[in-house]
Amino acid sequence: MSISKLNALDISWIMLLSITLANALVAETADKSLFITAVICCSIAVKGRRIMDYFMELNHANKTIQLLMRGYFYVFPLLIFLTDLFSEQLAILTTI
């Protein structure tokens, strides 16, 4: 398969693999920081959006379904970031 014959689905798949490998590399090598968490959360949102548009083909779905799915793919990474940001406070709140 030549590069000129790659379609949008192939490019999406390559992008998803690349982002996943980059996330794994960052998770194994980088020090924990809010910046790293933000980068990972952004990559989760990008990957979710690519999956929604190219693999689930929801870009042709009902507008309500699109809105709910996009909300999920943007709210979930935001919740991950907020959990990391307020981890100490959450630990105090949930300690018995």
N, C-alpha and C positions, 0 to 999 in steps of 0.2 A: 504494500500500500504506500503510495507516494504522498508527500505532504499536500500536494495539490488536490488529492482526492479525499482529504479529511472533511467530514461534514460537521455540523454544529454539535451533534451528539458525541462524536469522537473527541472533539476539542473540549467539550464539557467534561467528559470522562477523564481526559488527561489533566485538566485543571483540578478536578476533584482529587485525583491521585497525588498531584504535586502539592496541593494544599495540605492533604493528610500527612504526607511525608515531612513537609516543613513543620507542621504542628508536632509531630513525633520527635523531630530533631530538637525543636525548641523545648519541649517538655523534658527531654533527657539532658540537655546541656545548660539551659538558661537558669539563672537564679530567679526565685519567686519574687515577682513584683507586680504592681497594679498595671504597669505598662504591658507586660507579657500577658497578663489576664485579658487586657483590652484587645490585644492583637489576636489572641485565641478566640475571643468572643466575636470579633469582627469576621474571622475566618469561618466560624460556625454559621454566622448569618449569610455570608456569601455562598457557602456550600449548600445551605438549606434552600436558598433562592435558586441556585443552579439546578438542584434536584427537582424542585417544584416546577420549574419552567421546562426543563429538557427531558427529565425521566418520568415525572408524573403527568406532564403535559397539562398542567393546570392553568397555563396562560390562555387556554381556550375554554376554560370552565366558567361557570356562573360567577359573576362579580363578587357575590357574598362569600362563596367558597374561597376565591382568590384572596379576599380581604382577611378572612379568618386564618388561612394558611400563612400569609405574609406576616400577620400579627404574631403567629406562633413562632415563626423563624426569626423575628426581631425581638420579641418579648423574652423568649427563653434565654438567649445570650445575655440580655440585659439583667435578668434575674441571676445568672451565674456571676456576672460582674459585681452586682450589688451584694451577693452572698460573700464574695471574697473581700469586698470593701468593708463590710460590717461583720466579718467573721467572729471577732472577739465579742461583740455585743450579742450576736446570735448564740454563741456558746454560753454566755452568762444567762440569757433568757431560757435556754433549753436544759440547763443543768438542774438536776434534782437535788 
